[in-house]
Every structure is written in structure tokens, then in C-alpha cells.
């Protein structure tokens, strides 16, 4: 429950961060659009002042003998209109203003979108990492809880058998049977402890990826046979294996044996009556598929 609550809080925090980023980008683009409008308003105000000066210059040019070339030099964004005998803002100047404003908006919109994409990618990666960590911790907690519960069963049984041997006078056959049961529970505890040690080993990431290509068919057959012998001591199993020969794969043989043992052990653990198990290993396209079918409850 605690892990689920933590995962939910991480998800809510992630959504809030995403909304914050989107709000910031939207505000950034809106701000730049407003900046473009302010640029147009400022330039229009400047042009109005230039038009006033230019019209005064036009009204005085005949007296002073001023040339049109001088007008273009003094007012590069304006043009002379013979029809009205006045100055107007040239269409080229208006076009350049709109082009500059649109270019600025596009540039800032692209920068804002790129920044949002980078930030969202980072947030998604962080969320994905946190989620994997939460799932790992949840699986680890479930595994340890399961192992702790399973350890109680053989310990309780061994204690009961030992007390029976110490407090009761039994014949030789009964003593052998109790000692045999103690031995089986000891083996069960050994397997559980080995699983704990392997889990601790994997948690520390001290293992390396397998580099050797091995005969997975023979390894699977050996693991199946040894697991069947160990589990038959606990409960009779109706088992069958169909293993395709000469299959090769890159794997860790110890991990593979543990995998097969765990699958077969689950069949025994979750079956009410006689477990029925079918283990198959075959090549499908370019992959080697291990399939375990059982009738466990």
C-alpha cells in the first residue's frame, strides 16, 4: 500500500511538472506575441513623427531647393506620394517590420518548444526511472515477504520433528522417517537461502551479462531432471518435457537453472492434488522459447 501511494504521488508530481512546463511555454509564446505587437506600435509611433518631419520638409523644399535624393537619405522608411504631395510609409518598410516581428515570434516559439521538449523528455525519463525503482522495491518487498513466510514452514516442521524425537520413544522405522522429513525440510531451507543470496547478488548488480553461447537444450534437460528429483521428495509430480535438441543461446547457466527450479516449484506449491507439468523448449523463428504449462491452482 505504501509503495502504491508513493507511485501515485510520483505520478501526480510528474503531471504537475508537465502542466507547469506547458504553462511556461504558453506564457513565453504569448509574451513574445505581445512583444511583437509592442514593436509594431513603437515603430508606428516613430513613423508618425517621421511623417510630420517629412511633410514639413516637403513643404519647404521648393524654397530651399532640396532634392528627392536628400529626402530618401533623411527618411529611408518613407516614400513621397505625388498625388497627395505628402510623405507616406513605404510598403517595403511595412513588409520588413512584419517580417522582423514574425521572425522574432517564430524564433522564440521554436526556442520555447525545443526547451519544453527537452524538459519534458527529462521529466519523462525521471518519472520512468522512479517508476522502475518503485516497481523494483515492490517486487523486492513481495519476494522477501514470500521467502520469510516460506521459511517459517520448514522451521516449524523441523522443530516439531525434533521435539517428537526428544520427547517420545519411537522405533527405528519411525525415527528414520522423522529424520528423513527433517532432511527434506533442511534441503528446502537451503534452496530458500540460495534464492535469498541470489536476489542479494542481483540487487548489487555485481553480475555481468553472459557472453558465452551455450547448449541451452542440454542445460535445460539437466535443470529439469535435477529439479524434478528435488521436488518429488516433497510431492509426487506428473511431469513431461519436450526439449528440442541442439539449441544454443547466450545465457548464464546458473540463472537458467534457478528459473526452471522456480517455475517447477511454483507448480508444486500452488497445486492442491498431484501437480501436472509440461516443460517445452523450442526454436521459434530466431528465438528460443521456454514454455511451462501446469494445472496449478
C-alpha positions, -999 to +999 in steps of 0.1 A: +000+000+000+028+024+009+046+017-024+014+023-044+008+056-026+044+066-034+040+057-070+007+077-071+024+107-056+052+105-081+027+104-110+008+134-096+040+153-092+050+144-128+017+156-141+020+189-122+055+194-136+043+188-172+014+213-167+039+238-153+062+234-183+033+237-208+021+268-189+056+284-190+059+277-227+025+291-234+033+322-214+066+326-232+049+324-267+022+348-255+048+372-242+067+372-275+034+378-294+028+408-272+064+419-277+058+418-315+027+440-310+047+464-289+074+465-316+047+474-343+032+501-320+066+516-313+077+516-349+043+532-359+049+559-334+083+566-348+069+567-383+043+592-373+070+615-360+090+610-392+059+617-413+054+650-395+090+660-401+089+647-437+058+667-446+074+699-432+105+691-452+083+687-484+065+720-478+099+738-475+118+720-503+107+744-531+121+774-512+154+757-503+158+737-535+160+704-517+162+672-539+143+639-537+176+621-531+181+640-499+146+630-488+153+593-492+185+597-472+168+615-444+137+593-443+146+558-456+114+542-444+092+568-461+081+575-496+069+606-514+033+605-528+029+629-557-009+626-556-012+640-521+022+659-522+030+643-488+050+615-473+038+580-466+053+549-450+067+528-478+052+493-484+088+478-482+092+493-447+059+478-436+068+444-451+102+444-433+085+453-400+060+424-403+088+401-414+110+410-384+082+407-359+071+373-373+107+361-374+111+370-337+079+353-328+088+321-347+123+321-332+110+324-297+082+299-303+108+274-317+131+280-287+102+276-263+090+244-279+125+230-280+131+239-244+097+223-235+106+191-254+140+188-237+125+194-203+096+171-208+119+144-221+140+148-189+109+147-168+096+115-186+130+099-181+130+108-144+094+095-140+103+063-158+133+058-136+113+065-104+086+041-116+111+013-122+126+019-088+092+017-071+084-014-090+117-030-081+112-021-044+077-035-046+089-068-061+117-070-036+093-065-007+069-091-021+098-115-026+112-111+009+077-114+024+071-146+004+105-160+014+100-151+051+067-168+051+081-199+033+110-201+058+085-205+087+071-237+073+103-259+073+115-243+106+082-252+123+082-287+109+118-293+119+111-281+154+081-303+157+100-334+144+129-327+168+106-323+198+090-356+188+123-374+187+134-359+221+101-365+240+088-398+225+103-432+224+100-443+188+110-474+169+138-473+144+115-470+114+097-440+129+130-424+137+142-428+102+110-413+088+113-383+110+150-378+102+141-381+065+115-354+069+140-332+088+165-337+059+139-327+033+130-295+052+167-287+056+171-290+018+140-268+013+156-242+036+188-244+017+170-237-016+153-207+000+185-193+014+202-197-020+174-178-036+179-150-010+216-149-017+210-147-055+185-119-050+210-100-029+236-107-056+214-094-084+204-063-063+240-052-060+244-055-098+276-075-093+268-099-121+278-094-157+258-101-188+265-136-202+289-136-231+292-173-238+269-192-262+260-225-246+239-255-254+206-245-238+190-278-247+213-299-225+213-273-197+175-272-197+174-310-196+198-312-167+180-285-147+146-302-154+159-336-142+176-322-110+146-300-101+122-329-106+143-352-083+144-325-056+106-317-058+095-353-060+107-356-024+081-331-014+052-342-036+047-366-065+047-347-098+034-359-132+059-341-154+069-343-190+095-323-210+097-317-248+131-302-255+143-295-290+179-307-294+209-286-304+196-252-294+222-226-285+218-193-267+238-167-248+229-172-211+240-177-176+235-214-168+231-208-131+204-182-136+187-205-161+187-234-136+172-212-109+145-201-133+135-236-142+135-247-105+113-217-095+088-224-122+086-261-113+085-253-076+055-229-082+037-258-098+041-279-067+034-250-043+001-239-059-013-273-067-039-290-044-035-325-057-009-342-079+008-315-099+008-319-137+036-301-155+047-298-191+080-281-199+088-273-236+118-257-252+118-249-289+130-226-316+105-200-329+120-180-358+153-168-344+143-171-307+144-199-282+112-201-263+108-218-229+072-227-221+059-242-189+023-254-187+008-266-155-026-272-138-017-255-105-044-237-086 
